[in-house]
Amino acid sequence: MVRCKKCAVGLLGACSLDYCQQEREVLIEQAQQAAEERGHTLSSFEKVKDYPIWQATCGQCGQTAAVNLDPPAGEPDVYGDAVSGVCPEAEVSETEVSTEKTSEENAWYDDLANPENQ
């Protein structure tokens, strides 16, 4: 069995999934929010047997969203077609997202990119 982040609880075979519940719930919430913003309707997240991965499927298009509690270096914790792409089965009004930034957002990004101007 693959251990989550070298977890001693899993190594001892005592993993009840409660040990990582808080971290897992935060990542699942991030995945759900990203998927919903793209018009997806996710099922409940289910653990992938023998891996520190939970995944859900969009009920409309079948694309998946996943969270990995122990991703390889440089890889995201939250990933999948449902968190990165628009649901092809969703109505256009469900997925319209404004790409226009407000002047306040533009100023924030400018300050972030040019800290010497502060």
LODO-934685 format. One record per atom (N, C-alpha, C, O): atom name; x, y, z. Coordinates in nm, 4 decimals, padded with zeros to 6 digits. Layout:
// residues N
+------+----------+----------+----------+
: atom :        u :        v :        w :
+------+----------+----------+----------+
:   CA :        X :        Y :        Z :
...
+------+----------+----------+----------+
This chain:
// residues 118
+------+----------+----------+----------+
: atom :        u :        v :        w :
+------+----------+----------+----------+
:    N :  00.0824 : -00.1174 :  00.0000 :
:   CA :  00.0000 :  00.0000 :  00.0000 :
:    C :  00.0875 :  00.1247 :  00.0000 :
:    O :  00.1878 :  00.1303 :  00.0713 :
:    N :  00.0506 :  00.2238 : -00.0788 :
:   CA :  00.1218 :  00.3499 : -00.0838 :
:    C :  00.0819 :  00.4331 :  00.0369 :
:    O : -00.0364 :  00.4464 :  00.0680 :
:    N :  00.1805 :  00.4886 :  00.1041 :
:   CA :  00.1523 :  00.5713 :  00.2220 :
:    C :  00.1341 :  00.7159 :  00.1806 :
:    O :  00.1970 :  00.7626 :  00.0856 :
:    N :  00.0492 :  00.7858 :  00.2510 :
:   CA :  00.0290 :  00.9287 :  00.2294 :
:    C :  00.1391 :  01.0060 :  00.2998 :
:    O :  00.1504 :  00.9996 :  00.4222 :
:    N :  00.2194 :  01.0781 :  00.2253 :
:   CA :  00.3243 :  01.1636 :  00.2827 :
:    C :  00.4050 :  01.0909 :  00.3892 :
:    O :  00.4320 :  01.1464 :  00.4957 :
:    N :  00.4434 :  00.9678 :  00.3609 :
:   CA :  00.5232 :  00.8870 :  00.4529 :
:    C :  00.4565 :  00.8766 :  00.5906 :
:    O :  00.5234 :  00.8804 :  00.6938 :
:    N :  00.3268 :  00.8638 :  00.5897 :
:   CA :  00.2460 :  00.8618 :  00.7110 :
:    C :  00.2703 :  00.7337 :  00.7915 :
:    O :  00.2551 :  00.6226 :  00.7408 :
:    N :  00.3081 :  00.7524 :  00.9176 :
:   CA :  00.3322 :  00.6382 :  01.0055 :
:    C :  00.2033 :  00.5642 :  01.0377 :
:    O :  00.2056 :  00.4433 :  01.0609 :
:    N :  00.0913 :  00.6348 :  01.0394 :
:   CA : -00.0371 :  00.5713 :  01.0678 :
:    C : -00.0681 :  00.4684 :  00.9594 :
:    O : -00.1106 :  00.3567 :  00.9892 :
:    N : -00.0467 :  00.5066 :  00.8337 :
:   CA : -00.0692 :  00.4134 :  00.7238 :
:    C :  00.0297 :  00.2992 :  00.7241 :
:    O : -00.0055 :  00.1862 :  00.6901 :
:    N :  00.1536 :  00.3274 :  00.7622 :
:   CA :  00.2568 :  00.2246 :  00.7684 :
:    C :  00.2200 :  00.1159 :  00.8678 :
:    O :  00.2493 : -00.0016 :  00.8459 :
:    N :  00.1564 :  00.1547 :  00.9760 :
:   CA :  00.1168 :  00.0588 :  01.0788 :
:    C : -00.0144 : -00.0114 :  01.0462 :
:    O : -00.0606 : -00.0974 :  01.1212 :
:    N : -00.0737 :  00.0266 :  00.9332 :
:   CA : -00.1978 : -00.0364 :  00.8926 :
:    C : -00.3182 :  00.0124 :  00.9704 :
:    O : -00.4238 : -00.0509 :  00.9682 :
:    N : -00.3031 :  00.1248 :  01.0394 :
:   CA : -00.4110 :  00.1753 :  01.1233 :
:    C : -00.4854 :  00.2914 :  01.0596 :
:    O : -00.5617 :  00.3604 :  01.1272 :
:    N : -00.4646 :  00.3138 :  00.9323 :
:   CA : -00.5254 :  00.4294 :  00.8659 :
:    C : -00.6769 :  00.4154 :  00.8642 :
:    O : -00.7324 :  00.3207 :  00.8086 :
:    N : -00.7418 :  00.5131 :  00.9269 :
:   CA : -00.8877 :  00.5144 :  00.9265 :
:    C : -00.9385 :  00.6321 :  00.8440 :
:    O : -01.0586 :  00.6591 :  00.8415 :
:    N : -00.8489 :  00.7009 :  00.7775 :
:   CA : -00.8763 :  00.8182 :  00.6950 :
:    C : -00.9121 :  00.9402 :  00.7780 :
:    O : -00.9337 :  01.0479 :  00.7225 :
:    N : -00.9189 :  00.9258 :  00.9096 :
:   CA : -00.9474 :  01.0409 :  00.9951 :
:    C : -00.8230 :  01.1263 :  01.0150 :
:    O : -00.8328 :  01.2471 :  01.0369 :
:    N : -00.7069 :  01.0642 :  01.0073 :
:   CA : -00.5816 :  01.1327 :  01.0339 :
:    C : -00.5591 :  01.2488 :  00.9371 :
:    O : -00.5079 :  01.3532 :  00.9774 :
:    N : -00.5963 :  01.2323 :  00.8113 :
:   CA : -00.5735 :  01.3344 :  00.7089 :
:    C : -00.7020 :  01.4050 :  00.6669 :
:    O : -00.7036 :  01.4751 :  00.5657 :
:    N : -00.8079 :  01.3878 :  00.7421 :
:   CA : -00.9393 :  01.4392 :  00.7039 :
:    C : -00.9394 :  01.5893 :  00.6793 :
:    O : -00.9960 :  01.6349 :  00.5799 :
:    N : -00.8782 :  01.6662 :  00.7661 :
:   CA : -00.8810 :  01.8118 :  00.7524 :
:    C : -00.8135 :  01.8567 :  00.6231 :
:    O : -00.8701 :  01.9365 :  00.5483 :
:    N : -00.6946 :  01.8069 :  00.5965 :
:   CA : -00.6232 :  01.8427 :  00.4721 :
:    C : -00.7029 :  01.7974 :  00.3503 :
:    O : -00.7156 :  01.8715 :  00.2528 :
:    N : -00.7556 :  01.6779 :  00.3559 :
:   CA : -00.8318 :  01.6220 :  00.2443 :
:    C : -00.9559 :  01.7059 :  00.2148 :
:    O : -00.9862 :  01.7331 :  00.0987 :
:    N : -01.0273 :  01.7466 :  00.3185 :
:   CA : -01.1497 :  01.8249 :  00.2993 :
:    C : -01.1212 :  01.9602 :  00.2339 :
:    O : -01.2000 :  02.0067 :  00.1516 :
:    N : -01.0097 :  02.0235 :  00.2694 :
:   CA : -00.9719 :  02.1509 :  00.2087 :
:    C : -00.9453 :  02.1320 :  00.0598 :
:    O : -00.9924 :  02.2108 : -00.0223 :
:    N : -00.8705 :  02.0287 :  00.0249 :
:   CA : -00.8396 :  02.0026 : -00.1154 :
:    C : -00.9645 :  01.9655 : -00.1946 :
:    O : -00.9803 :  02.0082 : -00.3090 :
:    N : -01.0527 :  01.8871 : -00.1352 :
:   CA : -01.1773 :  01.8496 : -00.2024 :
:    C : -01.2633 :  01.9728 : -00.2271 :
:    O : -01.3240 :  01.9860 : -00.3334 :
:    N : -01.2687 :  02.0623 : -00.1304 :
:   CA : -01.3449 :  02.1868 : -00.1470 :
:    C : -01.2870 :  02.2696 : -00.2622 :
:    O : -01.3622 :  02.3268 : -00.3411 :
:    N : -01.1550 :  02.2763 : -00.2720 :
:   CA : -01.0911 :  02.3491 : -00.3821 :
:    C : -01.1273 :  02.2860 : -00.5167 :
:    O : -01.1575 :  02.3566 : -00.6129 :
:    N : -01.1241 :  02.1543 : -00.5225 :
:   CA : -01.1576 :  02.0835 : -00.6464 :
:    C : -01.3041 :  02.1060 : -00.6833 :
:    O : -01.3358 :  02.1313 : -00.7996 :
:    N : -01.3932 :  02.0969 : -00.5851 :
:   CA : -01.5360 :  02.1176 : -00.6114 :
:    C : -01.5622 :  02.2588 : -00.6626 :
:    O : -01.6378 :  02.2776 : -00.7579 :
:    N : -01.5004 :  02.3570 : -00.5999 :
:   CA : -01.5207 :  02.4955 : -00.6399 :
:    C : -01.4698 :  02.5189 : -00.7826 :
:    O : -01.5384 :  02.5818 : -00.8633 :
:    N : -01.3511 :  02.4690 : -00.8135 :
:   CA : -01.2951 :  02.4861 : -00.9477 :
:    C : -01.3834 :  02.4184 : -01.0523 :
:    O : -01.4061 :  02.4741 : -01.1598 :
:    N : -01.4325 :  02.3003 : -01.0218 :
:   CA : -01.5175 :  02.2271 : -01.1158 :
:    C : -01.6512 :  02.2978 : -01.1356 :
:    O : -01.6989 :  02.3095 : -01.2485 :
:    N : -01.7121 :  02.3450 : -01.0267 :
:   CA : -01.8405 :  02.4142 : -01.0367 :
:    C : -01.8282 :  02.5429 : -01.1166 :
:    O : -01.9193 :  02.5780 : -01.1916 :
:    N : -01.7171 :  02.6136 : -01.1015 :
:   CA : -01.6941 :  02.7361 : -01.1779 :
:    C : -01.6880 :  02.7083 : -01.3284 :
:    O : -01.7094 :  02.7982 : -01.4098 :
:    N : -01.6592 :  02.5851 : -01.3636 :
:   CA : -01.6484 :  02.5449 : -01.5041 :
:    C : -01.7716 :  02.4681 : -01.5512 :
:    O : -01.7709 :  02.4080 : -01.6587 :
:    N : -01.8778 :  02.4704 : -01.4696 :
:   CA : -02.0046 :  02.4109 : -01.5076 :
:    C : -02.0222 :  02.2637 : -01.4762 :
:    O : -02.1233 :  02.2047 : -01.5143 :
:    N : -01.9268 :  02.2029 : -01.4078 :
:   CA : -01.9341 :  02.0605 : -01.3742 :
:    C : -02.0188 :  02.0379 : -01.2485 :
:    O : -02.0289 :  02.1252 : -01.1623 :
:    N : -02.0788 :  01.9198 : -01.2402 :
:   CA : -02.1537 :  01.8761 : -01.1231 :
:    C : -02.0884 :  01.7459 : -01.0770 :
:    O : -02.1107 :  01.6400 : -01.1355 :
:    N : -02.0079 :  01.7553 : -00.9721 :
:   CA : -01.9309 :  01.6388 : -00.9290 :
:    C : -02.0085 :  01.5466 : -00.8361 :
:    O : -02.0920 :  01.5901 : -00.7569 :
:    N : -01.9781 :  01.4176 : -00.8486 :
:   CA : -02.0287 :  01.3178 : -00.7541 :
:    C : -01.9462 :  01.3306 : -00.6256 :
:    O : -01.8592 :  01.4172 : -00.6158 :
:    N : -01.9732 :  01.2460 : -00.5292 :
:   CA : -01.8942 :  01.2446 : -00.4061 :
:    C : -01.7535 :  01.1945 : -00.4369 :
:    O : -01.7341 :  01.1104 : -00.5247 :
:    N : -01.6567 :  01.2467 : -00.3643 :
:   CA : -01.5190 :  01.2023 : -00.3821 :
:    C : -01.5013 :  01.0663 : -00.3153 :
:    O : -01.5424 :  01.0458 : -00.2011 :
:    N : -01.4408 :  00.9757 : -00.3873 :
:   CA : -01.4147 :  00.8397 : -00.3382 :
:    C : -01.2648 :  00.8137 : -00.3397 :
:    O : -01.1948 :  00.8588 : -00.4304 :
:    N : -01.2152 :  00.7413 : -00.2398 :
:   CA : -01.0732 :  00.7085 : -00.2326 :
:    C : -01.0381 :  00.6034 : -00.3374 :
:    O : -01.1111 :  00.5063 : -00.3571 :
:    N : -00.9250 :  00.6247 : -00.4040 :
:   CA : -00.8719 :  00.5270 : -00.4982 :
:    C : -00.7958 :  00.4235 : -00.4157 :
:    O : -00.7055 :  00.4585 : -00.3398 :
:    N : -00.8316 :  00.2983 : -00.4303 :
:   CA : -00.7729 :  00.1920 : -00.3485 :
:    C : -00.6203 :  00.1914 : -00.3584 :
:    O : -00.5633 :  00.1975 : -00.4674 :
:    N : -00.5562 :  00.1838 : -00.2429 :
:   CA : -00.4115 :  00.1744 : -00.2276 :
:    C : -00.3339 :  00.2999 : -00.2679 :
:    O : -00.2115 :  00.2947 : -00.2800 :
:    N : -00.4023 :  00.4123 : -00.2887 :
:   CA : -00.3335 :  00.5367 : -00.3231 :
:    C : -00.3919 :  00.6511 : -00.2397 :
:    O : -00.5089 :  00.6461 : -00.2016 :
:    N : -00.3115 :  00.7540 : -00.2112 :
:   CA : -00.3611 :  00.8689 : -00.1337 :
:    C : -00.4354 :  00.9678 : -00.2243 :
:    O : -00.4122 :  01.0886 : -00.2187 :
:    N : -00.5236 :  00.9149 : -00.3062 :
:   CA : -00.5959 :  00.9942 : -00.4063 :
:    C : -00.7454 :  00.9740 : -00.3877 :
:    O : -00.7924 :  00.8623 : -00.3663 :
:    N : -00.8193 :  01.0842 : -00.3963 :
:   CA : -00.9653 :  01.0813 : -00.3947 :
:    C : -01.0113 :  01.1439 : -00.5252 :
:    O : -00.9558 :  01.2447 : -00.5689 :
:    N : -01.1122 :  01.0851 : -00.5878 :
:   CA : -01.1600 :  01.1419 : -00.7134 :
:    C : -01.3117 :  01.1387 : -00.7233 :
:    O : -01.3794 :  01.0591 : -00.6583 :
:    N : -01.3627 :  01.2294 : -00.8079 :
:   CA : -01.5062 :  01.2406 : -00.8323 :
:    C : -01.5261 :  01.2594 : -00.9817 :
:    O : -01.4356 :  01.3020 : -01.0535 :
:    N : -01.6464 :  01.2267 : -01.0270 :
:   CA : -01.6793 :  01.2347 : -01.1688 :
:    C : -01.7931 :  01.3337 : -01.1893 :
:    O : -01.8852 :  01.3420 : -01.1081 :
:    N : -01.7855 :  01.4085 : -01.2989 :
:   CA : -01.8935 :  01.5000 : -01.3337 :
:    C : -02.0120 :  01.4175 : -01.3822 :
:    O : -01.9975 :  01.3333 : -01.4708 :
:    N : -02.1282 :  01.4417 : -01.3245 :
:   CA : -02.2488 :  01.3683 : -01.3618 :
:    C : -02.3010 :  01.4050 : -01.4999 :
:    O : -02.3831 :  01.3324 : -01.5560 :
:    N : -02.2548 :  01.5164 : -01.5553 :
:   CA : -02.3020 :  01.5597 : -01.6864 :
:    C : -02.2141 :  01.5083 : -01.8005 :
:    O : -02.2650 :  01.4640 : -01.9034 :
:    N : -02.0817 :  01.5144 : -01.7819 :
:   CA : -01.9926 :  01.4817 : -01.8939 :
:    C : -01.8970 :  01.3663 : -01.8669 :
:    O : -01.8353 :  01.3153 : -01.9604 :
:    N : -01.8833 :  01.3241 : -01.7421 :
:   CA : -01.7961 :  01.2118 : -01.7107 :
:    C : -01.6508 :  01.2488 : -01.6844 :
:    O : -01.5705 :  01.1606 : -01.6539 :
:    N : -01.6145 :  01.3764 : -01.6950 :
:   CA : -01.4768 :  01.4165 : -01.6651 :
:    C : -01.4524 :  01.4035 : -01.5157 :
:    O : -01.5459 :  01.4103 : -01.4358 :
:    N : -01.3255 :  01.3847 : -01.4782 :
:   CA : -01.2934 :  01.3622 : -01.3380 :
:    C : -01.2163 :  01.4789 : -01.2763 :
:    O : -01.1501 :  01.5566 : -01.3451 :
:    N : -01.2278 :  01.4875 : -01.1449 :
:   CA : -01.1482 :  01.5776 : -01.0627 :
:    C : -01.0842 :  01.4895 : -00.9566 :
:    O : -01.1467 :  01.3957 : -00.9073 :
:    N : -00.9601 :  01.5194 : -00.9215 :
:   CA : -00.8908 :  01.4372 : -00.8231 :
:    C : -00.8089 :  01.5238 : -00.7290 :
:    O : -00.7632 :  01.6323 : -00.7652 :
:    N : -00.7914 :  01.4732 : -00.6068 :
:   CA : -00.7002 :  01.5346 : -00.5109 :
:    C : -00.6016 :  01.4273 : -00.4668 :
:    O : -00.6387 :  01.3126 : -00.4421 :
:    N : -00.4760 :  01.4672 : -00.4577 :
:   CA : -00.3697 :  01.3759 : -00.4199 :
:    C : -00.3031 :  01.4314 : -00.2948 :
:    O : -00.2485 :  01.5416 : -00.2976 :
:    N : -00.3070 :  01.3569 : -00.1860 :
:   CA : -00.2468 :  01.4030 : -00.0609 :
:    C : -00.0957 :  01.3904 : -00.0607 :
:    O : -00.0300 :  01.4436 :  00.0288 :
:    N : -00.0398 :  01.3225 : -00.1572 :
:   CA :  00.1053 :  01.3060 : -00.1635 :
:    C :  00.1511 :  01.3099 : -00.3089 :
:    O :  00.2018 :  01.2103 : -00.3606 :
:    N :  00.1335 :  01.4257 : -00.3761 :
:   CA :  00.1718 :  01.4331 : -00.5170 :
:    C :  00.3235 :  01.4346 : -00.5335 :
:    O :  00.3952 :  01.4774 : -00.4431 :
:    N :  00.3722 :  01.3886 : -00.6474 :
:   CA :  00.5157 :  01.3973 : -00.6743 :
:    C :  00.5600 :  01.5442 : -00.6727 :
:    O :  00.4783 :  01.6339 : -00.6935 :
:    N :  00.6870 :  01.5680 : -00.6483 :
:   CA :  00.7402 :  01.7041 : -00.6445 :
:    C :  00.7046 :  01.7784 : -00.7731 :
:    O :  00.7231 :  01.7268 : -00.8834 :
:    N :  00.6542 :  01.8986 : -00.7574 :
:   CA :  00.6202 :  01.9814 : -00.8721 :
:    C :  00.4840 :  01.9543 : -00.9331 :
:    O :  00.4432 :  02.0238 : -01.0261 :
:    N :  00.4133 :  01.8549 : -00.8827 :
:   CA :  00.2807 :  01.8215 : -00.9343 :
:    C :  00.1736 :  01.8822 : -00.8435 :
:    O :  00.1958 :  01.8968 : -00.7233 :
:    N :  00.0576 :  01.9178 : -00.8998 :
:   CA : -00.0485 :  01.9785 : -00.8181 :
:    C : -00.1190 :  01.8769 : -00.7286 :
:    O : -00.1200 :  01.7570 : -00.7568 :
:    N : -00.1780 :  01.9274 : -00.6198 :
:   CA : -00.2583 :  01.8434 : -00.5294 :
:    C : -00.3963 :  01.8189 : -00.5896 :
:    O : -00.4561 :  01.7134 : -00.5684 :
:    N : -00.4468 :  01.9173 : -00.6651 :
:   CA : -00.5799 :  01.9125 : -00.7247 :
:    C : -00.5628 :  01.9138 : -00.8760 :
:    O : -00.4945 :  02.0007 : -00.9302 :
:    N : -00.6241 :  01.8186 : -00.9436 :
:   CA : -00.6061 :  01.8109 : -01.0886 :
:    C : -00.7211 :  01.7362 : -01.1541 :
:    O : -00.8103 :  01.6857 : -01.0860 :
:    N : -00.7187 :  01.7298 : -01.2848 :
:   CA : -00.8203 :  01.6575 : -01.3609 :
:    C : -00.8891 :  01.7475 : -01.4610 :
:    O : -00.8854 :  01.8700 : -01.4496 :
:    N : -00.9521 :  01.6851 : -01.5595 :
:   CA : -01.0209 :  01.7599 : -01.6642 :
:    C : -01.1335 :  01.8459 : -01.6084 :
:    O : -01.1595 :  01.9544 : -01.6604 :
:    N : -01.2000 :  01.7998 : -01.5044 :
:   CA : -01.3132 :  01.8739 : -01.4488 :
:    C : -01.2707 :  02.0001 : -01.3739 :
:    O : -01.3523 :  02.0905 : -01.3562 :
:    N : -01.1460 :  02.0086 : -01.3297 :
:   CA : -01.1002 :  02.1299 : -01.2616 :
:    C : -01.0246 :  02.2229 : -01.3555 :
:    O : -00.9973 :  02.3377 : -01.3206 :
:    N : -00.9908 :  02.1743 : -01.4739 :
:   CA : -00.9135 :  02.2580 : -01.5657 :
:    C : -00.9888 :  02.2966 : -01.6918 :
:    O : -00.9461 :  02.3869 : -01.7637 :
:    N : -01.0997 :  02.2302 : -01.7200 :
:   CA : -01.1727 :  02.2598 : -01.8423 :
:    C : -01.3214 :  02.2781 : -01.8207 :
:    O : -01.3777 :  02.2319 : -01.7215 :
:    N : -01.3836 :  02.3461 : -01.9147 :
:   CA : -01.5270 :  02.3722 : -01.9097 :
:    C : -01.6041 :  02.2450 : -01.9426 :
:    O : -01.5646 :  02.1686 : -02.0307 :
:    N : -01.7131 :  02.2229 : -01.8723 :
:   CA : -01.7983 :  02.1059 : -01.8966 :
:    C : -01.8641 :  02.1208 : -02.0338 :
:    O : -01.9358 :  02.2181 : -02.0571 :
:    N : -01.8412 :  02.0265 : -02.1244 :
:   CA : -01.9013 :  02.0367 : -02.2572 :
:    C : -02.0532 :  02.0190 : -02.2554 :
:    O : -02.1202 :  02.0541 : -02.3525 :
:    N : -02.1076 :  01.9656 : -02.1474 :
:   CA : -02.2512 :  01.9427 : -02.1370 :
:    C : -02.3242 :  02.0547 : -02.0625 :
:    O : -02.4472 :  02.0556 : -02.0575 :
:    N : -02.2503 :  02.1477 : -02.0055 :
:   CA : -02.3124 :  02.2564 : -01.9285 :
:    C : -02.3683 :  02.3621 : -02.0232 :
:    O : -02.3194 :  02.3810 : -02.1346 :
:    N : -02.4717 :  02.4299 : -01.9757 :
:   CA : -02.5271 :  02.5404 : -02.0526 :
:    C : -02.4270 :  02.6552 : -02.0505 :
:    O : -02.3542 :  02.6718 : -01.9526 :
:    N : -02.4225 :  02.7335 : -02.1555 :
:   CA : -02.3271 :  02.8428 : -02.1668 :
:    C : -02.3367 :  02.9379 : -02.0479 :
:    O : -02.2341 :  02.9832 : -01.9973 :
:    N : -02.4564 :  02.9685 : -02.0032 :
:   CA : -02.4730 :  03.0625 : -01.8925 :
:    C : -02.4108 :  03.0098 : -01.7631 :
:    O : -02.3750 :  03.0888 : -01.6758 :
:    N : -02.3974 :  02.8776 : -01.7493 :
:   CA : -02.3393 :  02.8190 : -01.6291 :
:    C : -02.1887 :  02.8368 : -01.6243 :
:    O : -02.1298 :  02.8339 : -01.5162 :
:    N : -02.1244 :  02.8553 : -01.7403 :
:   CA : -01.9795 :  02.8580 : -01.7445 :
:    C : -01.9220 :  02.9924 : -01.7818 :
:    O : -01.8000 :  03.0068 : -01.7896 :
:    N : -02.0072 :  03.0923 : -01.8054 :
:   CA : -01.9550 :  03.2234 : -01.8401 :
:    C : -01.8833 :  03.2825 : -01.7202 :
:    O : -01.9400 :  03.2965 : -01.6118 :
:    N : -01.7582 :  03.3166 : -01.7422 :
:   CA : -01.6773 :  03.3743 : -01.6371 :
:    C : -01.6128 :  03.4998 : -01.6934 :
:    O : -01.5547 :  03.4966 : -01.8019 :
:    N : -01.6225 :  03.6084 : -01.6217 :
:   CA : -01.5638 :  03.7328 : -01.6677 :
:    C : -01.4125 :  03.7258 : -01.6582 :
:    O : -01.3573 :  03.6897 : -01.5542 :
:    N : -01.3459 :  03.7606 : -01.7675 :
:   CA : -01.2004 :  03.7655 : -01.7678 :
:    C : -01.1505 :  03.9075 : -01.7527 :
:    O : -01.0298 :  03.9313 : -01.7482 :
:    N : -01.2439 :  04.0030 : -01.7446 :
:   CA : -01.2069 :  04.1429 : -01.7274 :
:    C : -01.1714 :  04.1674 : -01.5812 :
:    O : -01.2468 :  04.1310 : -01.4910 :
:    N : -01.0565 :  04.2291 : -01.5589 :
:   CA : -01.0142 :  04.2609 : -01.4234 :
:    C : -01.0584 :  04.4027 : -01.3904 :
:    O : -01.0593 :  04.4903 : -01.4769 :
:    N : -01.0945 :  04.4243 : -01.2665 :
:   CA : -01.1297 :  04.5584 : -01.2213 :
:    C : -01.0011 :  04.6382 : -01.2058 :
:    O : -00.8921 :  04.5811 : -01.2038 :
:    N : -01.0135 :  04.7690 : -01.1948 :
:   CA : -00.8951 :  04.8530 : -01.1775 :
:    C : -00.8230 :  04.8180 : -01.0472 :
:    O : -00.7004 :  04.8259 : -01.0396 :
:    N : -00.9001 :  04.7790 : -00.9441 :
:   CA : -00.8396 :  04.7383 : -00.8179 :
:    C : -00.7559 :  04.6105 : -00.8348 :
:    O : -00.6459 :  04.6001 : -00.7806 :
:    N : -00.8091 :  04.5138 : -00.9103 :
:   CA : -00.7335 :  04.3908 : -00.9360 :
:    C : -00.6086 :  04.4203 : -01.0185 :
:    O : -00.5015 :  04.3662 : -00.9910 :
:    N : -00.6222 :  04.5065 : -01.1198 :
:   CA : -00.5063 :  04.5424 : -01.2012 :
:    C : -00.3976 :  04.6064 : -01.1159 :
:    O : -00.2797 :  04.5754 : -01.1326 :
:    N : -00.4360 :  04.6955 : -01.0244 :
:   CA : -00.3391 :  04.7608 : -00.9365 :
:    C : -00.2693 :  04.6583 : -00.8477 :
:    O : -00.1483 :  04.6657 : -00.8263 :
:    N : -00.3463 :  04.5632 : -00.7964 :
:   CA : -00.2879 :  04.4588 : -00.7112 :
:    C : -00.1856 :  04.3773 : -00.7888 :
:    O : -00.0764 :  04.3511 : -00.7383 :
:    N : -00.2197 :  04.3365 : -00.9124 :
:   CA : -00.1267 :  04.2593 : -00.9943 :
:    C : -00.0037 :  04.3418 : -01.0309 :
:    O :  00.1076 :  04.2892 : -01.0332 :
:    N : -00.0229 :  04.4711 : -01.0595 :
:   CA :  00.0902 :  04.5585 : -01.0905 :
:    C :  00.1849 :  04.5688 : -00.9716 :
:    O :  00.3067 :  04.5624 : -00.9883 :
:    N :  00.1285 :  04.5849 : -00.8493 :
:   CA :  00.2107 :  04.5918 : -00.7303 :
:    C :  00.2855 :  04.4620 : -00.7070 :
:    O :  00.4013 :  04.4631 : -00.6653 :
:    N :  00.2208 :  04.3519 : -00.7335 :
:   CA :  00.2824 :  04.2217 : -00.7160 :
:    C :  00.3975 :  04.2030 : -00.8139 :
:    O :  00.5030 :  04.1507 : -00.7776 :
:    N :  00.3769 :  04.2456 : -00.9374 :
:   CA :  00.4798 :  04.2282 : -01.0406 :
:    C :  00.5942 :  04.3275 : -01.0275 :
:    O :  00.7058 :  04.2998 : -01.0716 :
:    N :  00.5677 :  04.4425 : -00.9674 :
:   CA :  00.6682 :  04.5480 : -00.9573 :
:    C :  00.6814 :  04.5966 : -00.8135 :
:    O :  00.6394 :  04.7083 : -00.7833 :
:    N :  00.7384 :  04.5164 : -00.7242 :
:   CA :  00.7442 :  04.5548 : -00.5833 :
:    C :  00.8313 :  04.6789 : -00.5589 :
:    O :  00.8149 :  04.7462 : -00.4572 :
:    N :  00.9226 :  04.7094 : -00.6501 :
:   CA :  01.0085 :  04.8257 : -00.6302 :
:    C :  00.9320 :  04.9569 : -00.6446 :
:    O :  00.9823 :  05.0613 : -00.6031 :
:    N :  00.8114 :  04.9547 : -00.7025 :
:   CA :  00.7308 :  05.0759 : -00.7189 :
:    C :  00.6497 :  05.1107 : -00.5948 :
:    O :  00.5804 :  05.2125 : -00.5928 :
:    N :  00.6574 :  05.0291 : -00.4932 :
:   CA :  00.5768 :  05.0539 : -00.3731 :
:    C :  00.6446 :  05.1477 : -00.2790 :
:    O :  00.5901 :  05.1790 : -00.1731 :
+------+----------+----------+----------+
